[in-house]
Amino acid sequence: MAHVSKIKAALGDRAKVTVDVNQAWNEVDAALGIEALEAAGIDLIEQPTPREQRGALARLAARFTVPIMADEGVTGPEDALELVRDACADVFALKIAKSGGIYGMMRTAAVADAAGVLLYGGTMLEGSIGSIASAHGFSALPQLAWGTELFGPLLLKDDIVTARPQYRDFDLHIPEGPGLGLQIDEEKLAFYRRDKNA
């Protein structure tokens, strides 16, 4: 927390600083940690408590001004309905991989949007295909107040598409063309097949 607080102090209002706790805190530790992070000016706290402890998440969201984001706690529209009903979070992290695809993510987003919960377009560090599929879905949403971070392809040494997505000026540019706008590189697909020797 001291490290993140120093980063926020150095950046001030030039950048948003968020903290992803990844369900690591119990409610008492979360209350102490969020209090310190809020005082330091941190902009968003992601999933501070375990996903199944919805009551703890709701109490924390009600107690603090800094927005609390549900990530592991929202895997589809059914979770979204329960989280909305109990006012558990101010923001939902949307990810097509954990929502069962673009359609499931869109249904989750619709629940959040109807309830006034803000949205963030997340990533499971997918390659080009998953990242561009996510970008197509996210671009169709009426609001995405917390933006996205679809940087998975930037972490890969290689990929199975003929042309990787383009990143310019801190933006991921959606390719044009049919489907997702990507073409599979059949040679690379054959090279990376796990069952090729079976």
C-alpha positions in Angstrom: 0.0 0.0 0.0 2.9 2.4 0.7 4.3 1.7 -2.7 1.0 2.4 -4.5 0.4 5.5 -2.4 3.8 6.9 -3.4 3.0 6.3 -7.1 -0.3 8.1 -6.8 1.4 11.0 -4.9 3.9 11.3 -7.7 1.3 11.2 -10.5 -1.4 13.2 -8.9 -4.3 13.8 -11.2 -2.3 13.0 -14.4 -3.3 9.3 -14.2 -5.8 7.0 -12.5 -4.2 4.5 -10.1 -6.2 1.3 -9.3 -5.4 -1.5 -7.0 -6.3 -5.1 -7.7 -6.4 -7.1 -4.4 -7.4 -10.3 -6.1 -9.7 -11.5 -3.2 -6.7 -11.5 -0.8 -8.2 -9.6 2.2 -10.8 -10.6 4.8 -13.3 -7.9 5.6 -11.3 -6.4 8.5 -8.1 -6.2 6.5 -10.0 -4.8 3.6 -11.5 -2.0 5.7 -8.1 -1.0 7.0 -6.5 -1.3 3.5 -9.2 0.6 1.7 -9.2 3.4 4.2 -5.5 3.9 3.7 -5.7 3.7 -0.1 -8.7 6.0 -0.2 -6.8 8.6 1.9 -3.9 8.3 -0.6 -6.2 9.1 -3.5 -6.3 5.7 -5.2 -9.1 5.8 -7.8 -10.5 2.2 -7.7 -10.2 -0.9 -5.6 -10.7 -4.2 -7.4 -12.2 -7.3 -5.7 -10.7 -6.8 -2.2 -12.5 -9.8 -0.6 -13.3 -13.4 -1.8 -16.0 -13.6 -4.5 -18.3 -15.7 -2.3 -18.3 -13.1 0.5 -20.8 -10.8 -1.2 -22.0 -9.3 2.2 -18.5 -8.1 2.9 -18.2 -6.6 -0.5 -21.5 -4.8 -0.1 -20.6 -3.4 3.4 -17.2 -2.1 2.0 -18.9 -0.5 -1.0 -21.4 1.2 1.2 -18.7 2.4 3.7 -16.1 4.0 1.3 -16.2 6.7 -1.4 -13.5 5.1 -3.5 -15.3 2.8 -6.1 -15.2 -0.9 -5.4 -15.0 -3.2 -8.5 -16.3 -6.7 -8.7 -14.1 -8.9 -10.9 -13.9 -12.6 -9.8 -17.3 -12.1 -8.2 -19.1 -11.4 -11.6 -18.9 -14.2 -14.1 -22.2 -13.7 -15.9 -25.6 -12.1 -15.8 -26.8 -14.3 -12.9 -23.9 -13.0 -10.7 -24.6 -9.5 -11.9 -28.2 -9.7 -10.8 -27.2 -10.8 -7.3 -24.5 -8.2 -7.0 -26.8 -5.4 -8.1 -29.6 -6.6 -5.8 -27.3 -6.4 -2.8 -25.4 -3.2 -3.9 -22.1 -5.1 -3.7 -20.0 -3.0 -6.2 -19.8 0.3 -8.0 -18.1 -1.1 -11.0 -18.1 -4.5 -12.8 -15.2 -6.0 -14.7 -16.4 -7.5 -17.9 -14.4 -10.4 -19.5 -15.6 -12.5 -22.4 -13.6 -15.5 -21.2 -15.3 -15.7 -17.8 -18.7 -14.7 -19.2 -18.9 -17.5 -21.8 -18.3 -15.3 -24.8 -19.4 -12.0 -26.2 -23.1 -12.6 -25.7 -22.7 -13.5 -22.0 -20.6 -10.4 -21.5 -23.2 -8.3 -23.2 -26.0 -9.7 -21.0 -23.8 -9.0 -17.9 -23.2 -5.4 -19.1 -27.0 -4.9 -19.7 -27.7 -5.8 -16.1 -25.1 -3.4 -14.8 -26.1 -0.6 -17.1 -29.8 -0.9 -16.1 -28.7 -0.7 -12.4 -26.3 2.2 -12.9 -23.2 0.1 -12.2 -20.2 1.4 -14.1 -18.2 -0.9 -16.4 -14.6 -1.8 -17.1 -13.5 -3.9 -20.1 -11.1 -6.5 -18.7 -8.7 -9.1 -20.1 -7.6 -12.6 -19.2 -4.5 -11.8 -21.3 -6.0 -13.3 -24.5 -4.1 -13.4 -27.7 -5.2 -11.5 -30.8 -8.4 -13.4 -31.4 -9.7 -13.1 -27.9 -8.6 -9.5 -27.5 -10.2 -8.4 -30.8 -13.4 -10.3 -29.9 -13.5 -8.4 -26.6 -12.9 -5.1 -28.4 -15.8 -5.8 -30.7 -18.1 -6.5 -27.8 -16.9 -3.6 -25.7 -17.3 -1.1 -28.5 -21.0 -2.0 -28.8 -21.7 -1.1 -25.1 -23.5 2.2 -24.3 -21.0 3.0 -21.6 -17.6 1.8 -20.5 -16.7 4.4 -17.9 -13.5 2.7 -16.7 -12.1 1.9 -20.2 -10.3 -1.2 -21.1 -6.8 -2.7 -21.0 -6.7 -5.2 -23.9 -2.9 -5.6 -24.0 -2.7 -9.4 -24.1 -1.2 -9.6 -27.7 1.6 -7.2 -26.7 2.8 -9.9 -24.2 3.0 -12.7 -26.8 6.2 -13.6 -28.7 4.1 -15.0 -31.5 0.4 -15.5 -32.5 -1.7 -17.5 -34.8 -3.0 -14.7 -37.0 -1.5 -13.3 -40.2 -1.4 -9.7 -38.9 -1.5 -8.8 -35.3 -3.8 -6.0 -34.0 -2.4 -2.5 -34.2 -1.8 -0.4 -31.2 -1.3 3.3 -31.8 -1.4 6.3 -29.5 -2.4 4.1 -26.5 -5.4 2.7 -28.5 -6.2 -0.7 -29.8 -7.5 -0.3 -33.4 -10.2 -2.8 -34.4 -9.3 -4.4 -37.8 -11.6 -4.1 -40.7 -12.9 -7.1 -42.7 -15.3 -9.9 -42.2 -15.9 -11.6 -38.8 -13.4 -10.2 -36.3 -11.3 -8.7 -39.0 -8.4 -11.2 -38.4 -7.1 -14.0 -40.5 -5.7 -17.3 -39.1 -2.2 -18.2 -40.1 -2.7 -21.8 -41.0 1.1 -22.6 -40.8 1.4 -21.2 -37.3 -1.8 -22.9 -36.2 -0.4 -26.2 -37.4 2.9 -25.5 -35.7 1.3 -24.7 -32.3 -1.2 -27.6 -32.3 -0.9 -29.6 -29.2 -2.3 -32.8 -30.7 -0.1 -32.8 -33.8 2.0 -35.8 -32.5 -0.9 -37.7 -31.1 
